[in-house]
Amino acid sequence: MRERIRDIIRQVSDEMGITIVKGVLSTDHVHMFVEIPPSVAVSRFVQKVKGRSSYKIRHEFP
């Protein structure tokens, strides 16, 4: 499941033009150091990552 979460985060980042510089995936949270273009709001990126990962994980791992 951890690998799937990483894949989802990478996919969202690529779609939004965001570079993940460093990331750590713990059992109950994620730490990321990212490069975000000025045209993208940080809150929008976090919203997309949390929303998509939550949705997909709940449906793939019931």
Backbone as CSV, one residue per row, in Angstrom:
resi,resn,N_x,N_y,N_z,CA_x,CA_y,CA_z,C_x,C_y,C_z
1,MET,0.825,-1.192,0.000,0.000,0.000,0.000,0.873,1.261,0.000
2,ARG,2.001,1.221,0.710,2.882,2.401,0.754,3.378,2.779,-0.639
3,GLU,3.720,1.766,-1.430,4.183,2.036,-2.799,3.069,2.669,-3.630
4,ARG,1.849,2.225,-3.428,0.715,2.791,-4.176,0.507,4.257,-3.807
5,ILE,0.644,4.580,-2.527,0.512,5.975,-2.095,1.605,6.821,-2.729
6,ARG,2.819,6.308,-2.750,3.922,7.032,-3.395,3.628,7.276,-4.872
7,ASP,3.118,6.260,-5.540,2.780,6.400,-6.961,1.726,7.481,-7.186
8,ILE,0.715,7.504,-6.347,-0.351,8.499,-6.481,0.194,9.907,-6.261
9,ILE,1.019,10.084,-5.246,1.599,11.402,-4.972,2.479,11.847,-6.134
10,ARG,3.279,10.937,-6.669,4.130,11.266,-7.825,3.282,11.646,-9.041
11,GLN,2.203,10.920,-9.255,1.335,11.195,-10.392,0.709,12.588,-10.282
12,VAL,0.179,12.923,-9.127,-0.418,14.246,-8.928,0.641,15.332,-9.099
13,SER,1.814,15.108,-8.551,2.903,16.085,-8.665,3.283,16.322,-10.120
14,ASP,3.418,15.252,-10.871,3.766,15.376,-12.288,2.689,16.136,-13.060
15,GLU,1.429,15.827,-12.786,0.327,16.504,-13.473,0.307,18.003,-13.202
16,MET,0.718,18.395,-11.998,0.661,19.805,-11.619,1.977,20.535,-11.858
17,GLY,2.998,19.838,-12.365,4.289,20.464,-12.625,5.086,20.739,-11.367
18,ILE,4.926,19.893,-10.385,5.587,20.057,-9.089,6.699,19.031,-8.961
19,THR,7.841,19.468,-8.449,8.989,18.597,-8.256,9.098,18.219,-6.791
20,ILE,9.160,16.928,-6.517,9.374,16.460,-5.144,10.875,16.384,-4.927
21,VAL,11.387,17.231,-4.034,12.815,17.263,-3.746,13.167,16.161,-2.753
22,LYS,12.368,16.031,-1.719,12.602,15.028,-0.673,11.262,14.664,-0.061
23,GLY,11.084,13.405,0.261,9.835,12.981,0.871,10.024,11.798,1.782
24,VAL,9.214,11.759,2.846,9.231,10.651,3.788,7.795,10.236,4.032
25,LEU,7.507,8.960,3.837,6.174,8.418,4.042,6.188,7.600,5.321
26,SER,5.547,8.124,6.370,5.463,7.409,7.646,4.167,6.620,7.696
27,THR,3.929,5.947,8.806,2.733,5.115,8.912,1.447,5.924,8.903
28,ASP,1.475,7.146,9.428,0.240,7.915,9.501,0.343,9.339,8.950
29,HIS,1.458,9.688,8.338,1.586,11.013,7.733,2.732,11.057,6.720
30,VAL,2.771,12.166,5.996,3.762,12.339,4.928,4.470,13.678,5.136
31,HIS,5.776,13.670,4.935,6.560,14.911,4.922,7.139,15.045,3.523
32,MET,6.984,16.240,2.924,7.538,16.460,1.592,8.144,17.855,1.506
33,PHE,9.264,17.926,0.818,9.876,19.189,0.452,9.730,19.277,-1.053
34,VAL,8.950,20.248,-1.529,8.603,20.308,-2.946,8.910,21.679,-3.540
35,GLU,9.085,21.687,-4.851,9.213,22.931,-5.610,7.910,23.136,-6.361
36,ILE,7.187,24.200,-6.000,5.881,24.463,-6.590,5.960,25.744,-7.419
37,PRO,5.495,25.707,-8.668,5.498,26.920,-9.487,4.596,27.995,-8.863
38,PRO,4.895,29.258,-9.105,4.099,30.341,-8.516,2.627,30.316,-8.932
39,SER,2.329,29.668,-10.033,0.946,29.635,-10.505,0.083,28.613,-9.767
40,VAL,0.704,27.792,-8.922,-0.025,26.752,-8.191,-0.030,27.097,-6.701
41,ALA,-1.217,27.110,-6.108,-1.334,27.363,-4.676,-0.949,26.103,-3.901
42,VAL,-0.222,26.291,-2.815,0.189,25.164,-1.984,-1.044,24.406,-1.492
43,SER,-2.060,25.134,-1.085,-3.277,24.504,-0.577,-3.950,23.640,-1.644
44,ARG,-3.902,24.069,-2.893,-4.503,23.295,-3.985,-3.751,21.988,-4.191
45,PHE,-2.429,22.042,-4.128,-1.616,20.837,-4.263,-1.933,19.846,-3.138
46,VAL,-1.952,20.327,-1.912,-2.228,19.459,-0.764,-3.634,18.868,-0.880
47,GLN,-4.578,19.688,-1.283,-5.957,19.224,-1.443,-6.037,18.093,-2.477
48,LYS,-5.364,18.265,-3.597,-5.390,17.234,-4.650,-4.719,15.949,-4.196
49,VAL,-3.565,16.060,-3.555,-2.843,14.867,-3.109,-3.669,14.106,-2.070
50,LYS,-4.183,14.816,-1.079,-4.958,14.154,-0.030,-6.245,13.557,-0.586
51,GLY,-6.930,14.311,-1.430,-8.192,13.846,-1.971,-8.041,12.622,-2.847
52,ARG,-7.116,12.682,-3.794,-6.942,11.569,-4.726,-6.384,10.337,-4.032
53,SER,-5.393,10.517,-3.165,-4.816,9.355,-2.488,-5.847,8.699,-1.568
54,SER,-6.607,9.495,-0.848,-7.632,8.946,0.033,-8.682,8.168,-0.749
55,TYR,-9.155,8.750,-1.826,-10.188,8.113,-2.655,-9.690,6.786,-3.223
56,LYS,-8.515,6.815,-3.826,-8.002,5.611,-4.486,-7.649,4.513,-3.488
57,ILE,-7.043,4.879,-2.384,-6.657,3.875,-1.393,-7.890,3.218,-0.779
58,ARG,-8.912,4.008,-0.476,-10.149,3.435,0.095,-10.836,2.480,-0.885
59,HIS,-10.746,2.763,-2.182,-11.390,1.885,-3.154,-10.536,0.671,-3.535
60,GLU,-9.235,0.817,-3.499,-8.351,-0.289,-3.872,-8.055,-1.238,-2.720
61,PHE,-8.115,-0.734,-1.485,-7.823,-1.537,-0.300,-8.976,-1.403,0.703
62,PRO,-10.104,-2.053,0.409,-11.283,-1.886,1.288,-11.081,-2.459,2.694
